[in-house]
Amino acid sequence: MTTQLNATSTRPDEYVSHFTDLMRTVRDEGLLERRHIYYWLQIGSHIGAFFAIWAGFFVLGNSWFQLILAAALGVIVTQFGFLGHDAAHRQMFTSSAWNSWTSRLLAGGFAGLSFAWWRAKHNMHHKGPNLEGYDPDIGPGAIAFTPGIVAQRTTGFAGWFVKRQGWLFFPLLTLEGLNLHAESIRAALDKTSNQPWRRVELVLVVTRLTAYVAILLTFLPLGKAVAFFAVQMAVFGFCLGASFAPAHKGMPIIPPGMKLDFLRRQVMVSRNVRGNPVVDWAMGGLNYQIEHHLFPNMPRCNLRKAQPFVKAHCEANGIDYMEVGLFHSYAIVVDYLNNVGLRARDPFDCPLSAQLRG
């Protein structure tokens, strides 16, 4: 599939009532109601796992087996990132303040991420997923996600890299944890920012990181301490990035001037990954990306229940609903990133473009 939608008129007024009908169905099924017990169990179990790993750390002492615990810690820290994400979307509680502070404490205190920085960036993504020039997730960076960015990187190392970036994408995710920590600290230090509680978040993130490094250096030799830190950060970055990557990469890019109604703007650029209890947990429910984008405040555990209604609604209204297996999704991402510059050669090959042209 090519990745450029046709920028002709898409008659969005025909679809406005369609989403209203879907919303009514989902609400009548009770799928937007808060699931307090579910989230308290999630928070409690993961905090328990977090401290159990550190208890094992102190018991194990000076041993290379600590790297197993480092990997486990990376996985659990990822889960705190997901829980912070859910709270930021107000999935947990009715109170906005409760959600904000829960996200701030879980993301900042346990995962070392700035809630305010992430929320501002993520809100833009939700408002315009895969919208060229707007969605920060496909903006300029180490990876070129759009043909326009690829066109600027045709020579030298940049040209060599962009032709192989699909193969390099997942190895690079091992550095994403460090990048997220750096961005969180940079945003918290930004004196021009009007984000609330910026200094509190700075204290949380810096204190967490400082205490973490101090514990490693106090109880492990330098070599093992560095290895523990590297493994934990690599696993954290990879798990988090590998959960977000299949959602939109390789799906159509929306040109800046194109108008789409909410339903199609969210569904047609999103991809689901077939779920099961393990995949649902490992990806923090983000494998139900279509449902999450349509109903961002829906509790994570209800996304799976909403899927049949969304799928049937899209089928009834002629809207393509993309769902693939986990490894198939990764293959699509790698292929797209390796060939992103070629994807704009003939945008009219895309079945979604044909659908929009009517």
N, C-alpha and C positions, 0 to 999 in steps of 0.2 A: 504494500500500500504506500502511495506517496503521502507526503505530509503537508501539502499546501492546499487549503480549501479555496474554492473559487470565490472571489470577492463580489459576486453579483448579489442582487437583492434576494433575501431569503424569506420574505413574507412572515416575519415573526408573529404578527397578530393572529395567525391561524393556530398558533400553538400555546398562546397565553392561557387559555382555559384548560388546556390539556394538563398542565402542571397543577392547576387548581384542583382538578379532579383527582389527580394522583395524591396530592397533599391531603385531601379529604379522606381518601381511602386509608392512607397511612395513619392519620390521626384517629379515625374511627377504630382502627385495630389496636390502638393504645401504644403504638411503637415510638411515639415521641415522649412518653412519660419517663420520668427519671427512674433509674434503677439503683437506688441507694445501697441496698444490701450487696449487690454485685460489685459496686465500686469500692465499698468499704472492705470487702473481702480481697479485692485486687490490691488495694493499697496496703492492707495489713500483711498479706502473704508475701508481697514483694519487699516490704520493709524487713520482714522476718528473714527472708532469703538473703537480703543485703547484709544484715548483721551476722547471720550464720556463716557467710563467706569470710567475714572479717574475724570471726571467732576461730574458724579453721586456719586462717592466716597466722594468728598468734600461736596456735597450738603447733602448727607445722614447722614454723621457724625457718632456719637457714637451709632451704632445700629447693632444688630445681622443680619439684612438684608444685611449687607455688604458681608456676605458669598455668597449671590447670585451673587454679582458683582465679587467676587473672582473667582467663578466658570466660569463666563463669561470671565474674564481676562485670565484664563487658556486656554480657547478655542481659544481666539484671539491670544495669544502668540504662540500657536501651529501653527496657520496659518502663522505667521511670520517665524516659523521654515520651513514650506513648501515653502514659498517664497524664503527664503535663499537657500534652496535645489535646487529650479528651477534655480536661478541665478548662483549657483555654477556649475550647469550643462550647463551653457551658453544657456539657453533656452530663455532668455529675450532679449538680445541685441547682435549685431554682434561683438561689441568691447569686448575683453577679460577683459580689465581693468574696463569697465562699469559693467560687470557681477560680477567681483570679489568684487568691492567696494559696489555694491548693496547688494550682499550676506553678506559682512562683516558688513555693517551698519544695515541691517534688522535682521540678525541672532544675531549679537553682541549687537546692541543697543536696540532692542525690545525684543529679546528672551533670551539674555544672553549666547549665544553659540559661541564658537570659530570657525570661518570659516576655518582657516588653519588646525586645528586639525580634524574637521569633514571631510574636503575634502580629506585629506590623508587616513583616515580610510575608507571613503565611496568609494574612487577610487579603493582600494584593493578589496572591496566587488564586485564592478561592473566587475572587471577583472576576478574574479574567484568566482562567487556566489556558495555557498554551497561546495566549494572545501576544503576538510579537510586539516588542517594544514596551510591554506592560508587565507581564508575568516575570517576576525575578528569578523563578526557577529555570527559565530558558534564556536568561540574559547572559551577557559576556562573562566569561570566567575561564578556568583551566580547560573545560570542555566546551566545544562549539556545538550548540544544540540546534541552530537554525542555519539555512543556506547563506543568509546575509553575513553571519559571523564567519562562516567557513571561507567566504569569498575574500575576507581580509587576511586570511592565513594560508597563503598559497606557496610561500617560499621558505627556505631555510628550515630550521628545526620545527617551527610552527606548522609548516606545510607537511613535513614528515609526520609530525605528531597527529595532526588532524585526520590523516588517512588511516591511522591505526588506533584512534582514540576509543573505538568500541572495545578492542581487546584490552586496552589500558584502563578502561573505566572502572571495572571492579577492583583491580589492584589499587587504584587511586583512592577508592573509598576507604581504605585502611588509614588514610590521612584525614578523613573527614571529621573525626572526633577532635583532633587538634585544631582544625579550622573552625569548628563550631565553638570551641572554648575561646579561641582568639577573637572571633566575631562578637561573642557575648561580652567579653571584657572591653573590647573596643567600643561597642555600643553603650555600655554602662559608663564609660569614661567620656563620652561625647557630651560636652557641656551645652551644645546647641540643641540637644534633644529635649523635647517636651514630654517624654514618656514618664508616667508617674512612678514613684518608688524606685527611680534609677539607682540611687545610692544604696538603698537596701539590697537591691539585686547585685550590685557590685560587691558588697560585703559578703553576700551569700556565695557568689561564684568564686571570689578570690580566697575566702576562708576555706571553702571546700577544697579547692585545688591545692592551697598551701598545706593544709592538714594532711591531705592525701600524700603529697610528696614527702612531707616530714616523716610520716609513719613509715613509708617505704625505706627512706634513708636511715632511719633509726634502727629498724629491725632486720634489714637485709644488707648484705655487702653491696657496694655500688653497682657491680655488674648485674646481680640479680634484681636489684631495685629498678635499674633502667629497663631490664628485660620485662619485668612485671608491668611497668608503666606502658611500655611499647605494645605488649600483647593486649592489655586491657583496652587501650585506646584504639588499636587496630580492629579488635572485635566489635567494639562499640560503634566505630565509624562505619564498618562494613555492614553490620546488622541494620543500622538505621538507614543507611543509604540504599541497601538492597531492598528495603521495604518500601521506600518512596519511588525508586527508579521505575518499576513496571507500570506505575499509575498513569503516566502521560507520555513518557519517552517513546517516540515512534508513532504517536498518534498525530492526527492532523494539526498543523499550525494555523492559527487564525490570523489573517492579515489585519493590520491596524484599522483599516476603514470598514471592516466587515461587521454587519449587524446580525446578531443572533438572539433569539429568545432564550430565557434562562434554561429551559429544559434541554434544548439541543446544545446550548453552549457548554453545559456540564457533561452531558452524556456522550456527545460525539467526540470529545477529546480525552475521554477517560477510559481506562482499561481495568477490568476486574481480573483477579487471579483466583482460580477455583480454590475454595476453602475446605478445610477440615480442621478439627480441633488444634492440631499442631501448627498448621499454616496460619490459622486465625490468631493464635497466641504469638507466634514468632513475628508476624507482621503487624501486630497491634490492631487488627481489624482493618488495616488499610488495604487489604486485598479486596474489600468491598468498596472500591474507590468511587464507583458511580453513585452508589447509595449515599456514601459519605458526602459527596459534593452536592447532591440534591438536598440532603437533610443533615447539614453539618453539626447540628445540636442533638442529633439522635444518638442515644447511648450505644456504645460500640457493640454490645451484645445483641442489640436489636437489628443491626444492619443485615445480618444473615436472614432474619425473619422478613425483612422488608424486600429482599431481593426478588422473590417470586412476583410480587406486585409490580415492582419497577420493570422487571423483565417483560411481563405480560403487557404492561401499559405501553412500553416502547414498541413491542411487536405490533400491537393493535394500531399504533399511529405511524408505523413505517419508519421508525428511528432505529438505526443500527445500534445494537448492544454488544459490546466487545467483552468476551470472557475467554481466557486461555489458561493453560496449566502454568505452574510456577516456572519451570525450566524453559518452556516455550516463550514465556514473557521475557526472560533474560536473553534468549536467542534473538528476539525481535529488537531488544534494546541494543545489543552488540552490533547487529547488522545495520540498524538505523544510524548509529553513531559513526560507524566506519564509512557509511555511504551518504551521510546527510547532505553533502554538496550535490549529489546526483539526484536527490529526491525532488528538486525543483525543476527538473528538465521538462516534465510533462505533467503539470498538476491536474490535467483533466482525466488522467487515468484513475484517480481516486474515486471509488464508488460513492463516497460521501459527497464529493463535489458534484457528481452526476445527480445525486439525490437532491442537493440544494438547488441545482439549476432547474429541477422539475422536469 
